[in-house]
Amino acid sequence: MMVRIRVARKTKSKKPTGRRKTSTPCALTPRQNNILRLVAEGLTNREIAAHLKISVRTVEVHRFNLMRRLQVRNVAQLLRQALSLRLLPKSFAS
């Protein structure tokens, strides 16, 4: 009886992922900046989607990624963190 053993080759794919490389962990994409600004203005996901002419699900994904990147769990923490990192202008705080 002969047994064949397959060895998986590791292939390094250098395909571009379309993701923006950032120098700092809190640097945001332009779309994330738009979403953050609109969230700070108090808009809902549905209102943001209508304003940017994208689907509600796309807004949810951008918002999720934004909150993950800033390591927060809710909108209050999101706004506090964005202000402390100066991602929003000081006028949002007053």
N, C-alpha and C positions, 0 to 999 in steps of 0.2 A: 504494500500500500504506500502510495506516494502522497505526501502532503505538501501543498504549495503555500508558501507564506508570502503575503503581499505586504510590501513596505510602502507606506504612504509617503509621497514626496511633499515636502513643504515648498509651496510656490509663493514667492513674494510678488504680489500684484501691486504695481505702482499706479493703479487707476485713480484718477482724481475723484474724490468723494463729493465735491461740490460744497464742502463745508469750509467755512472761513477759519483759517488758523489765526489765533489771537495770541498776543504777547502776554496778556494778563488774564487771569481767570474770570474777571468781572467785566471784560470788554464785551459789549453786546453788538449783535448784528444790527443793521439799520432797521429791519423789520421788528426786532425785539425792542428797539428804542421806540418805535411807533406804538407798539402794543403797550409798553410801559407808560408812555405819556397818556394814552387814552384810558388806561386803567386808573391812573392818577387823577384824571378828570372825572372819574366815577361812572364811566360807561360800562354796560354789561357786555358779555361776549357777543350777544346778538347785535347790539348797537355797534360794536367795534367791527364786526364782520360786514355790516351794511356800509359803514363809513369807509372801510378799506376795499370793499368789493371782493371779499374772499368768503369762504364758507365758515360757519361757526366752528366746525371741527378743526379747521386750520388755526383759528384763533386760540382754541383750547390747547392745541399742541404747542404753539408759540408761547403761550402763557405758562404752560407746564415746564417747557425748556428754560424759560426765563426764571421761574421760581427755583428750579433745580440748580441753575447756574449761580444764583445768588444765595442758595442754601437757605431758603425760607419755606414756610408751610402755609401762610395765609397772606391776604392782601395787606393787612396792617404791617406785618413784618416786611413784606415786599417794599412798601413805600418807605418805611423807616430805613431799610438797608439801602435803597436807591438814593435816598437823601444823604445818608452818611457817606456813600461812595461818590457822591456828587454826579449821579447819573440823571438827576432831575434838577432843574434850577431852584434856587432858594425861594422863589415866589410861590412854589407849591407848599412850602412849610408855613407860610403866613396866612 
